[in-house]
């Protein structure tokens, strides 16, 4: 898939739902939640179409993100 098309699709679906979870659980505004997620290693992995992590559910990605925040570990399920 073309890179620009992939990133657009990703941002309209999975990323938005993960950001919504961050907003809800952390009480952050939209821009702060986006910024904190975009600076994470979890986002780097999810936004790379060749890792396959983008196909995971937003809840699974959010769990990986939380673990990165708490423990510094980025570990995606297989």
HTML snippet that shows the backbone in 3Dmol.js (N, CA, C, O; Angstrom):
<script src="https://3Dmol.org/build/3Dmol-min.js"></script>
<div id="view" style="width:600px;height:400px;position:relative"></div>
<script>
const pdb = `
ATOM      1  N   UNK A   1       0.851  -1.175   0.000  1.00  0.00           N
ATOM      2  CA  UNK A   1       0.000   0.000   0.000  1.00  0.00           C
ATOM      3  C   UNK A   1       0.898   1.240   0.000  1.00  0.00           C
ATOM      4  O   UNK A   1       1.946   1.252   0.646  1.00  0.00           O
ATOM      5  N   UNK A   2       0.495   2.248  -0.705  1.00  0.00           N
ATOM      6  CA  UNK A   2       1.227   3.513  -0.751  1.00  0.00           C
ATOM      7  C   UNK A   2       1.335   4.103   0.658  1.00  0.00           C
ATOM      8  O   UNK A   2       0.371   4.075   1.423  1.00  0.00           O
ATOM      9  N   UNK A   3       2.504   4.633   0.992  1.00  0.00           N
ATOM     10  CA  UNK A   3       2.779   5.119   2.346  1.00  0.00           C
ATOM     11  C   UNK A   3       1.803   6.202   2.806  1.00  0.00           C
ATOM     12  O   UNK A   3       1.289   6.130   3.922  1.00  0.00           O
ATOM     13  N   UNK A   4       1.543   7.193   1.973  1.00  0.00           N
ATOM     14  CA  UNK A   4       0.629   8.269   2.354  1.00  0.00           C
ATOM     15  C   UNK A   4      -0.779   7.759   2.594  1.00  0.00           C
ATOM     16  O   UNK A   4      -1.451   8.187   3.533  1.00  0.00           O
ATOM     17  N   UNK A   5      -1.217   6.859   1.756  1.00  0.00           N
ATOM     18  CA  UNK A   5      -2.555   6.272   1.899  1.00  0.00           C
ATOM     19  C   UNK A   5      -2.651   5.452   3.185  1.00  0.00           C
ATOM     20  O   UNK A   5      -3.654   5.502   3.896  1.00  0.00           O
ATOM     21  N   UNK A   6      -1.592   4.700   3.467  1.00  0.00           N
ATOM     22  CA  UNK A   6      -1.549   3.900   4.689  1.00  0.00           C
ATOM     23  C   UNK A   6      -1.650   4.793   5.924  1.00  0.00           C
ATOM     24  O   UNK A   6      -2.445   4.519   6.823  1.00  0.00           O
ATOM     25  N   UNK A   7      -0.859   5.848   5.974  1.00  0.00           N
ATOM     26  CA  UNK A   7      -0.856   6.740   7.140  1.00  0.00           C
ATOM     27  C   UNK A   7      -2.199   7.437   7.319  1.00  0.00           C
ATOM     28  O   UNK A   7      -2.638   7.652   8.449  1.00  0.00           O
ATOM     29  N   UNK A   8      -2.856   7.792   6.218  1.00  0.00           N
ATOM     30  CA  UNK A   8      -4.177   8.409   6.304  1.00  0.00           C
ATOM     31  C   UNK A   8      -5.181   7.417   6.873  1.00  0.00           C
ATOM     32  O   UNK A   8      -5.940   7.747   7.784  1.00  0.00           O
ATOM     33  N   UNK A   9      -5.182   6.224   6.345  1.00  0.00           N
ATOM     34  CA  UNK A   9      -6.086   5.184   6.831  1.00  0.00           C
ATOM     35  C   UNK A   9      -5.840   4.893   8.308  1.00  0.00           C
ATOM     36  O   UNK A   9      -6.783   4.762   9.088  1.00  0.00           O
ATOM     37  N   UNK A  10      -4.585   4.795   8.680  1.00  0.00           N
ATOM     38  CA  UNK A  10      -4.220   4.523  10.064  1.00  0.00           C
ATOM     39  C   UNK A  10      -4.697   5.630  10.991  1.00  0.00           C
ATOM     40  O   UNK A  10      -5.263   5.359  12.050  1.00  0.00           O
ATOM     41  N   UNK A  11      -4.470   6.873  10.594  1.00  0.00           N
ATOM     42  CA  UNK A  11      -4.838   7.995  11.466  1.00  0.00           C
ATOM     43  C   UNK A  11      -6.351   8.150  11.596  1.00  0.00           C
ATOM     44  O   UNK A  11      -6.834   8.657  12.608  1.00  0.00           O
ATOM     45  N   UNK A  12      -7.093   7.725  10.600  1.00  0.00           N
ATOM     46  CA  UNK A  12      -8.547   7.840  10.665  1.00  0.00           C
ATOM     47  C   UNK A  12      -9.200   6.708  11.438  1.00  0.00           C
ATOM     48  O   UNK A  12     -10.362   6.815  11.831  1.00  0.00           O
ATOM     49  N   UNK A  13      -8.486   5.652  11.654  1.00  0.00           N
ATOM     50  CA  UNK A  13      -9.105   4.513  12.327  1.00  0.00           C
ATOM     51  C   UNK A  13      -8.433   4.209  13.665  1.00  0.00           C
ATOM     52  O   UNK A  13      -8.901   4.659  14.711  1.00  0.00           O
ATOM     53  N   UNK A  14      -7.377   3.476  13.637  1.00  0.00           N
ATOM     54  CA  UNK A  14      -6.752   2.965  14.858  1.00  0.00           C
ATOM     55  C   UNK A  14      -6.195   4.082  15.734  1.00  0.00           C
ATOM     56  O   UNK A  14      -6.461   4.112  16.935  1.00  0.00           O
ATOM     57  N   UNK A  15      -5.434   4.990  15.156  1.00  0.00           N
ATOM     58  CA  UNK A  15      -4.782   6.040  15.942  1.00  0.00           C
ATOM     59  C   UNK A  15      -5.818   6.881  16.683  1.00  0.00           C
ATOM     60  O   UNK A  15      -5.651   7.174  17.867  1.00  0.00           O
ATOM     61  N   UNK A  16      -6.865   7.260  16.002  1.00  0.00           N
ATOM     62  CA  UNK A  16      -7.893   8.095  16.627  1.00  0.00           C
ATOM     63  C   UNK A  16      -8.509   7.398  17.834  1.00  0.00           C
ATOM     64  O   UNK A  16      -8.760   8.035  18.857  1.00  0.00           O
ATOM     65  N   UNK A  17      -8.750   6.112  17.724  1.00  0.00           N
ATOM     66  CA  UNK A  17      -9.347   5.378  18.835  1.00  0.00           C
ATOM     67  C   UNK A  17      -8.385   5.250  20.019  1.00  0.00           C
ATOM     68  O   UNK A  17      -8.812   5.311  21.172  1.00  0.00           O
ATOM     69  N   UNK A  18      -7.095   5.074  19.740  1.00  0.00           N
ATOM     70  CA  UNK A  18      -6.105   5.014  20.819  1.00  0.00           C
ATOM     71  C   UNK A  18      -6.016   6.373  21.515  1.00  0.00           C
ATOM     72  O   UNK A  18      -5.960   6.442  22.743  1.00  0.00           O
ATOM     73  N   UNK A  19      -6.001   7.436  20.741  1.00  0.00           N
ATOM     74  CA  UNK A  19      -5.959   8.788  21.318  1.00  0.00           C
ATOM     75  C   UNK A  19      -7.196   9.039  22.169  1.00  0.00           C
ATOM     76  O   UNK A  19      -7.098   9.649  23.234  1.00  0.00           O
ATOM     77  N   UNK A  20      -8.342   8.585  21.722  1.00  0.00           N
ATOM     78  CA  UNK A  20      -9.573   8.722  22.517  1.00  0.00           C
ATOM     79  C   UNK A  20      -9.444   8.016  23.866  1.00  0.00           C
ATOM     80  O   UNK A  20      -9.896   8.537  24.886  1.00  0.00           O
ATOM     81  N   UNK A  21      -8.833   6.839  23.871  1.00  0.00           N
ATOM     82  CA  UNK A  21      -8.624   6.101  25.122  1.00  0.00           C
ATOM     83  C   UNK A  21      -7.670   6.856  26.050  1.00  0.00           C
ATOM     84  O   UNK A  21      -7.893   6.911  27.260  1.00  0.00           O
ATOM     85  N   UNK A  22      -6.625   7.428  25.491  1.00  0.00           N
ATOM     86  CA  UNK A  22      -5.683   8.216  26.293  1.00  0.00           C
ATOM     87  C   UNK A  22      -6.401   9.417  26.896  1.00  0.00           C
ATOM     88  O   UNK A  22      -6.223   9.721  28.075  1.00  0.00           O
ATOM     89  N   UNK A  23      -7.204  10.093  26.099  1.00  0.00           N
ATOM     90  CA  UNK A  23      -7.964  11.251  26.594  1.00  0.00           C
ATOM     91  C   UNK A  23      -8.867  10.846  27.743  1.00  0.00           C
ATOM     92  O   UNK A  23      -8.902  11.510  28.779  1.00  0.00           O
ATOM     93  N   UNK A  24      -9.586   9.769  27.563  1.00  0.00           N
ATOM     94  CA  UNK A  24     -10.546   9.316  28.569  1.00  0.00           C
ATOM     95  C   UNK A  24      -9.861   8.897  29.864  1.00  0.00           C
ATOM     96  O   UNK A  24     -10.261   9.315  30.951  1.00  0.00           O
ATOM     97  N   UNK A  25      -8.831   8.072  29.743  1.00  0.00           N
ATOM     98  CA  UNK A  25      -8.200   7.504  30.927  1.00  0.00           C
ATOM     99  C   UNK A  25      -7.238   8.445  31.636  1.00  0.00           C
ATOM    100  O   UNK A  25      -7.023   8.324  32.842  1.00  0.00           O
ATOM    101  N   UNK A  26      -6.662   9.376  30.896  1.00  0.00           N
ATOM    102  CA  UNK A  26      -5.673  10.282  31.493  1.00  0.00           C
ATOM    103  C   UNK A  26      -6.206  11.684  31.703  1.00  0.00           C
ATOM    104  O   UNK A  26      -5.537  12.521  32.309  1.00  0.00           O
ATOM    105  N   UNK A  27      -7.403  11.946  31.208  1.00  0.00           N
ATOM    106  CA  UNK A  27      -7.985  13.269  31.370  1.00  0.00           C
ATOM    107  C   UNK A  27      -7.263  14.349  30.579  1.00  0.00           C
ATOM    108  O   UNK A  27      -7.255  15.514  30.976  1.00  0.00           O
ATOM    109  N   UNK A  28      -6.659  13.963  29.462  1.00  0.00           N
ATOM    110  CA  UNK A  28      -5.933  14.914  28.629  1.00  0.00           C
ATOM    111  C   UNK A  28      -6.833  15.460  27.528  1.00  0.00           C
ATOM    112  O   UNK A  28      -7.805  14.820  27.128  1.00  0.00           O
ATOM    113  N   UNK A  29      -6.498  16.638  27.050  1.00  0.00           N
ATOM    114  CA  UNK A  29      -7.166  17.189  25.881  1.00  0.00           C
ATOM    115  C   UNK A  29      -6.654  16.488  24.635  1.00  0.00           C
ATOM    116  O   UNK A  29      -5.678  15.739  24.680  1.00  0.00           O
ATOM    117  N   UNK A  30      -7.329  16.744  23.519  1.00  0.00           N
ATOM    118  CA  UNK A  30      -7.006  16.061  22.268  1.00  0.00           C
ATOM    119  C   UNK A  30      -5.547  16.259  21.853  1.00  0.00           C
ATOM    120  O   UNK A  30      -4.851  15.283  21.570  1.00  0.00           O
ATOM    121  N   UNK A  31      -5.082  17.495  21.813  1.00  0.00           N
ATOM    122  CA  UNK A  31      -3.726  17.776  21.346  1.00  0.00           C
ATOM    123  C   UNK A  31      -2.667  17.155  22.263  1.00  0.00           C
ATOM    124  O   UNK A  31      -1.667  16.625  21.780  1.00  0.00           O
ATOM    125  N   UNK A  32      -2.876  17.216  23.564  1.00  0.00           N
ATOM    126  CA  UNK A  32      -1.919  16.614  24.502  1.00  0.00           C
ATOM    127  C   UNK A  32      -1.894  15.095  24.366  1.00  0.00           C
ATOM    128  O   UNK A  32      -0.827  14.483  24.420  1.00  0.00           O
ATOM    129  N   UNK A  33      -3.054  14.493  24.192  1.00  0.00           N
ATOM    130  CA  UNK A  33      -3.124  13.041  24.025  1.00  0.00           C
ATOM    131  C   UNK A  33      -2.443  12.617  22.726  1.00  0.00           C
ATOM    132  O   UNK A  33      -1.713  11.626  22.695  1.00  0.00           O
ATOM    133  N   UNK A  34      -2.688  13.372  21.656  1.00  0.00           N
ATOM    134  CA  UNK A  34      -2.037  13.073  20.371  1.00  0.00           C
ATOM    135  C   UNK A  34      -0.525  13.185  20.503  1.00  0.00           C
ATOM    136  O   UNK A  34       0.214  12.314  20.043  1.00  0.00           O
ATOM    137  N   UNK A  35      -0.076  14.252  21.128  1.00  0.00           N
ATOM    138  CA  UNK A  35       1.360  14.486  21.254  1.00  0.00           C
ATOM    139  C   UNK A  35       2.033  13.386  22.060  1.00  0.00           C
ATOM    140  O   UNK A  35       3.095  12.896  21.674  1.00  0.00           O
ATOM    141  N   UNK A  36       1.431  12.996  23.164  1.00  0.00           N
ATOM    142  CA  UNK A  36       2.041  11.963  23.997  1.00  0.00           C
ATOM    143  C   UNK A  36       2.090  10.623  23.266  1.00  0.00           C
ATOM    144  O   UNK A  36       3.067   9.884  23.391  1.00  0.00           O
ATOM    145  N   UNK A  37       1.043  10.305  22.506  1.00  0.00           N
ATOM    146  CA  UNK A  37       1.060   9.044  21.765  1.00  0.00           C
ATOM    147  C   UNK A  37       2.039   9.110  20.598  1.00  0.00           C
ATOM    148  O   UNK A  37       2.767   8.147  20.354  1.00  0.00           O
ATOM    149  N   UNK A  38       2.070  10.216  19.880  1.00  0.00           N
ATOM    150  CA  UNK A  38       2.960  10.346  18.727  1.00  0.00           C
ATOM    151  C   UNK A  38       4.433  10.309  19.120  1.00  0.00           C
ATOM    152  O   UNK A  38       5.276   9.976  18.287  1.00  0.00           O
ATOM    153  N   UNK A  39       4.762  10.640  20.356  1.00  0.00           N
ATOM    154  CA  UNK A  39       6.152  10.586  20.818  1.00  0.00           C
ATOM    155  C   UNK A  39       6.545   9.209  21.348  1.00  0.00           C
ATOM    156  O   UNK A  39       7.695   9.007  21.741  1.00  0.00           O
ATOM    157  N   UNK A  40       5.626   8.275  21.365  1.00  0.00           N
ATOM    158  CA  UNK A  40       5.906   6.957  21.944  1.00  0.00           C
ATOM    159  C   UNK A  40       6.539   6.006  20.920  1.00  0.00           C
ATOM    160  O   UNK A  40       6.390   6.169  19.709  1.00  0.00           O
ATOM    161  N   UNK A  41       7.242   5.017  21.451  1.00  0.00           N
ATOM    162  CA  UNK A  41       7.785   3.954  20.607  1.00  0.00           C
ATOM    163  C   UNK A  41       6.651   3.085  20.073  1.00  0.00           C
ATOM    164  O   UNK A  41       6.743   2.529  18.979  1.00  0.00           O
ATOM    165  N   UNK A  42       5.592   2.978  20.852  1.00  0.00           N
ATOM    166  CA  UNK A  42       4.420   2.219  20.410  1.00  0.00           C
ATOM    167  C   UNK A  42       3.895   2.788  19.099  1.00  0.00           C
ATOM    168  O   UNK A  42       3.613   2.041  18.162  1.00  0.00           O
ATOM    169  N   UNK A  43       3.764   4.104  19.032  1.00  0.00           N
ATOM    170  CA  UNK A  43       3.314   4.737  17.794  1.00  0.00           C
ATOM    171  C   UNK A  43       4.277   4.446  16.648  1.00  0.00           C
ATOM    172  O   UNK A  43       3.836   4.178  15.530  1.00  0.00           O
ATOM    173  N   UNK A  44       5.573   4.493  16.903  1.00  0.00           N
ATOM    174  CA  UNK A  44       6.556   4.212  15.854  1.00  0.00           C
ATOM    175  C   UNK A  44       6.338   2.825  15.257  1.00  0.00           C
ATOM    176  O   UNK A  44       6.412   2.645  14.042  1.00  0.00           O
ATOM    177  N   UNK A  45       6.072   1.857  16.112  1.00  0.00           N
ATOM    178  CA  UNK A  45       5.858   0.488  15.632  1.00  0.00           C
ATOM    179  C   UNK A  45       4.544   0.384  14.868  1.00  0.00           C
ATOM    180  O   UNK A  45       4.496  -0.204  13.787  1.00  0.00           O
ATOM    181  N   UNK A  46       3.476   0.953  15.426  1.00  0.00           N
ATOM    182  CA  UNK A  46       2.154   0.868  14.799  1.00  0.00           C
ATOM    183  C   UNK A  46       2.133   1.592  13.451  1.00  0.00           C
ATOM    184  O   UNK A  46       1.483   1.134  12.511  1.00  0.00           O
ATOM    185  N   UNK A  47       2.830   2.701  13.354  1.00  0.00           N
ATOM    186  CA  UNK A  47       2.777   3.499  12.134  1.00  0.00           C
ATOM    187  C   UNK A  47       3.677   2.961  11.021  1.00  0.00           C
ATOM    188  O   UNK A  47       3.693   3.510   9.920  1.00  0.00           O
ATOM    189  N   UNK A  48       4.416   1.903  11.296  1.00  0.00           N
ATOM    190  CA  UNK A  48       5.232   1.250  10.274  1.00  0.00           C
ATOM    191  C   UNK A  48       4.424   0.085   9.696  1.00  0.00           C
ATOM    192  O   UNK A  48       4.204  -0.922  10.369  1.00  0.00           O
ATOM    193  N   UNK A  49       3.990   0.234   8.456  1.00  0.00           N
ATOM    194  CA  UNK A  49       3.101  -0.776   7.876  1.00  0.00           C
ATOM    195  C   UNK A  49       3.750  -2.154   7.757  1.00  0.00           C
ATOM    196  O   UNK A  49       3.046  -3.153   7.611  1.00  0.00           O
ATOM    197  N   UNK A  50       5.048  -2.220   7.815  1.00  0.00           N
ATOM    198  CA  UNK A  50       5.729  -3.490   7.653  1.00  0.00           C
ATOM    199  C   UNK A  50       5.819  -4.306   8.941  1.00  0.00           C
ATOM    200  O   UNK A  50       6.194  -5.477   8.899  1.00  0.00           O
ATOM    201  N   UNK A  51       5.479  -3.707  10.088  1.00  0.00           N
ATOM    202  CA  UNK A  51       5.499  -4.455  11.345  1.00  0.00           C
ATOM    203  C   UNK A  51       4.245  -5.305  11.509  1.00  0.00           C
ATOM    204  O   UNK A  51       4.268  -6.321  12.204  1.00  0.00           O
ATOM    205  N   UNK A  52       3.157  -4.896  10.874  1.00  0.00           N
ATOM    206  CA  UNK A  52       1.894  -5.611  11.023  1.00  0.00           C
ATOM    207  C   UNK A  52       1.135  -5.256  12.289  1.00  0.00           C
ATOM    208  O   UNK A  52       0.025  -5.745  12.501  1.00  0.00           O
ATOM    209  N   UNK A  53       1.721  -4.406  13.141  1.00  0.00           N
ATOM    210  CA  UNK A  53       1.074  -4.059  14.410  1.00  0.00           C
ATOM    211  C   UNK A  53      -0.173  -3.208  14.206  1.00  0.00           C
ATOM    212  O   UNK A  53      -1.033  -3.156  15.086  1.00  0.00           O
ATOM    213  N   UNK A  54      -0.283  -2.549  13.078  1.00  0.00           N
ATOM    214  CA  UNK A  54      -1.420  -1.669  12.808  1.00  0.00           C
ATOM    215  C   UNK A  54      -2.739  -2.428  12.745  1.00  0.00           C
ATOM    216  O   UNK A  54      -3.802  -1.830  12.911  1.00  0.00           O
ATOM    217  N   UNK A  55      -2.689  -3.713  12.514  1.00  0.00           N
ATOM    218  CA  UNK A  55      -3.938  -4.480  12.394  1.00  0.00           C
ATOM    219  C   UNK A  55      -4.520  -4.884  13.750  1.00  0.00           C
ATOM    220  O   UNK A  55      -5.637  -5.397  13.820  1.00  0.00           O
ATOM    221  N   UNK A  56      -3.764  -4.655  14.821  1.00  0.00           N
ATOM    222  CA  UNK A  56      -4.259  -4.996  16.156  1.00  0.00           C
ATOM    223  C   UNK A  56      -5.360  -4.035  16.581  1.00  0.00           C
ATOM    224  O   UNK A  56      -5.467  -2.930  16.051  1.00  0.00           O
ATOM    225  N   UNK A  57      -6.162  -4.453  17.522  1.00  0.00           N
ATOM    226  CA  UNK A  57      -7.265  -3.609  17.981  1.00  0.00           C
ATOM    227  C   UNK A  57      -6.723  -2.392  18.732  1.00  0.00           C
ATOM    228  O   UNK A  57      -5.629  -2.445  19.293  1.00  0.00           O
ATOM    229  N   UNK A  58      -7.480  -1.305  18.743  1.00  0.00           N
ATOM    230  CA  UNK A  58      -7.069  -0.124  19.500  1.00  0.00           C
ATOM    231  C   UNK A  58      -6.831  -0.422  20.979  1.00  0.00           C
ATOM    232  O   UNK A  58      -5.934   0.165  21.584  1.00  0.00           O
ATOM    233  N   UNK A  59      -7.615  -1.321  21.571  1.00  0.00           N
ATOM    234  CA  UNK A  59      -7.418  -1.675  22.983  1.00  0.00           C
ATOM    235  C   UNK A  59      -6.086  -2.377  23.219  1.00  0.00           C
ATOM    236  O   UNK A  59      -5.414  -2.121  24.218  1.00  0.00           O
ATOM    237  N   UNK A  60      -5.707  -3.252  22.309  1.00  0.00           N
ATOM    238  CA  UNK A  60      -4.421  -3.939  22.439  1.00  0.00           C
ATOM    239  C   UNK A  60      -3.282  -2.929  22.288  1.00  0.00           C
ATOM    240  O   UNK A  60      -2.319  -2.955  23.054  1.00  0.00           O
ATOM    241  N   UNK A  61      -3.396  -2.048  21.306  1.00  0.00           N
ATOM    242  CA  UNK A  61      -2.370  -1.025  21.101  1.00  0.00           C
ATOM    243  C   UNK A  61      -2.288  -0.110  22.319  1.00  0.00           C
ATOM    244  O   UNK A  61      -1.197   0.267  22.746  1.00  0.00           O
ATOM    245  N   UNK A  62      -3.437   0.244  22.872  1.00  0.00           N
ATOM    246  CA  UNK A  62      -3.456   1.082  24.069  1.00  0.00           C
ATOM    247  C   UNK A  62      -2.782   0.372  25.247  1.00  0.00           C
ATOM    248  O   UNK A  62      -2.044   0.999  26.007  1.00  0.00           O
ATOM    249  N   UNK A  63      -3.029  -0.914  25.399  1.00  0.00           N
ATOM    250  CA  UNK A  63      -2.375  -1.680  26.463  1.00  0.00           C
ATOM    251  C   UNK A  63      -0.853  -1.685  26.291  1.00  0.00           C
ATOM    252  O   UNK A  63      -0.114  -1.551  27.265  1.00  0.00           O
ATOM    253  N   UNK A  64      -0.394  -1.839  25.048  1.00  0.00           N
ATOM    254  CA  UNK A  64       1.044  -1.802  24.768  1.00  0.00           C
ATOM    255  C   UNK A  64       1.594  -0.418  25.122  1.00  0.00           C
ATOM    256  O   UNK A  64       2.659  -0.299  25.729  1.00  0.00           O
ATOM    257  N   UNK A  65       0.863   0.615  24.739  1.00  0.00           N
ATOM    258  CA  UNK A  65       1.267   1.992  25.041  1.00  0.00           C
ATOM    259  C   UNK A  65       1.364   2.206  26.559  1.00  0.00           C
ATOM    260  O   UNK A  65       2.336   2.793  27.035  1.00  0.00           O
ATOM    261  N   UNK A  66       0.380   1.743  27.312  1.00  0.00           N
ATOM    262  CA  UNK A  66       0.394   1.895  28.770  1.00  0.00           C
ATOM    263  C   UNK A  66       1.583   1.170  29.387  1.00  0.00           C
ATOM    264  O   UNK A  66       2.232   1.688  30.296  1.00  0.00           O
ATOM    265  N   UNK A  67       1.860  -0.008  28.897  1.00  0.00           N
ATOM    266  CA  UNK A  67       3.008  -0.761  29.417  1.00  0.00           C
ATOM    267  C   UNK A  67       4.309  -0.017  29.109  1.00  0.00           C
ATOM    268  O   UNK A  67       5.222   0.010  29.934  1.00  0.00           O
ATOM    269  N   UNK A  68       4.389   0.575  27.941  1.00  0.00           N
ATOM    270  CA  UNK A  68       5.571   1.381  27.621  1.00  0.00           C
ATOM    271  C   UNK A  68       5.709   2.544  28.605  1.00  0.00           C
ATOM    272  O   UNK A  68       6.807   2.839  29.078  1.00  0.00           O
ATOM    273  N   UNK A  69       4.597   3.195  28.908  1.00  0.00           N
ATOM    274  CA  UNK A  69       4.615   4.329  29.832  1.00  0.00           C
ATOM    275  C   UNK A  69       5.039   3.899  31.238  1.00  0.00           C
ATOM    276  O   UNK A  69       5.822   4.591  31.889  1.00  0.00           O
ATOM    277  N   UNK A  70       4.531   2.772  31.702  1.00  0.00           N
ATOM    278  CA  UNK A  70       4.752   2.331  33.078  1.00  0.00           C
ATOM    279  C   UNK A  70       6.076   1.591  33.262  1.00  0.00           C
ATOM    280  O   UNK A  70       6.774   1.785  34.258  1.00  0.00           O
ATOM    281  N   UNK A  71       6.413   0.739  32.287  1.00  0.00           N
ATOM    282  CA  UNK A  71       7.562  -0.145  32.453  1.00  0.00           C
ATOM    283  C   UNK A  71       8.683   0.104  31.448  1.00  0.00           C
ATOM    284  O   UNK A  71       9.775  -0.447  31.584  1.00  0.00           O
ATOM    285  N   UNK A  72       8.418   0.922  30.453  1.00  0.00           N
ATOM    286  CA  UNK A  72       9.425   1.174  29.417  1.00  0.00           C
ATOM    287  C   UNK A  72       9.569   0.034  28.432  1.00  0.00           C
ATOM    288  O   UNK A  72      10.554  -0.035  27.696  1.00  0.00           O
ATOM    289  N   UNK A  73       8.587  -0.868  28.411  1.00  0.00           N
ATOM    290  CA  UNK A  73       8.641  -2.043  27.533  1.00  0.00           C
ATOM    291  C   UNK A  73       7.607  -1.892  26.412  1.00  0.00           C
ATOM    292  O   UNK A  73       6.439  -1.594  26.659  1.00  0.00           O
ATOM    293  N   UNK A  74       8.063  -2.104  25.187  1.00  0.00           N
ATOM    294  CA  UNK A  74       7.147  -2.115  24.043  1.00  0.00           C
ATOM    295  C   UNK A  74       7.099  -3.549  23.543  1.00  0.00           C
ATOM    296  O   UNK A  74       8.011  -4.008  22.855  1.00  0.00           O
ATOM    297  N   UNK A  75       6.035  -4.249  23.890  1.00  0.00           N
ATOM    298  CA  UNK A  75       5.920  -5.667  23.595  1.00  0.00           C
ATOM    299  C   UNK A  75       4.554  -5.954  22.992  1.00  0.00           C
ATOM    300  O   UNK A  75       3.544  -5.949  23.695  1.00  0.00           O
ATOM    301  N   UNK A  76       4.525  -6.201  21.707  1.00  0.00           N
ATOM    302  CA  UNK A  76       3.269  -6.491  21.010  1.00  0.00           C
ATOM    303  C   UNK A  76       3.008  -7.983  21.002  1.00  0.00           C
ATOM    304  O   UNK A  76       3.934  -8.775  20.827  1.00  0.00           O
ATOM    305  N   UNK A  77       1.753  -8.376  21.189  1.00  0.00           N
ATOM    306  CA  UNK A  77       1.405  -9.795  21.093  1.00  0.00           C
ATOM    307  C   UNK A  77       1.553 -10.281  19.653  1.00  0.00           C
ATOM    308  O   UNK A  77       1.453  -9.499  18.708  1.00  0.00           O
ATOM    309  N   UNK A  78       1.784 -11.537  19.506  1.00  0.00           N
ATOM    310  CA  UNK A  78       1.935 -12.099  18.150  1.00  0.00           C
ATOM    311  C   UNK A  78       0.618 -12.432  17.537  1.00  0.00           C
ATOM    312  O   UNK A  78       0.568 -12.912  16.404  1.00  0.00           O
TER     313      UNK A  78
END
`;
const viewer = $3Dmol.createViewer("view");
viewer.addModel(pdb, "pdb");
viewer.setStyle({}, {cartoon: {color: "spectrum"}});
viewer.zoomTo();
viewer.render();
</script>
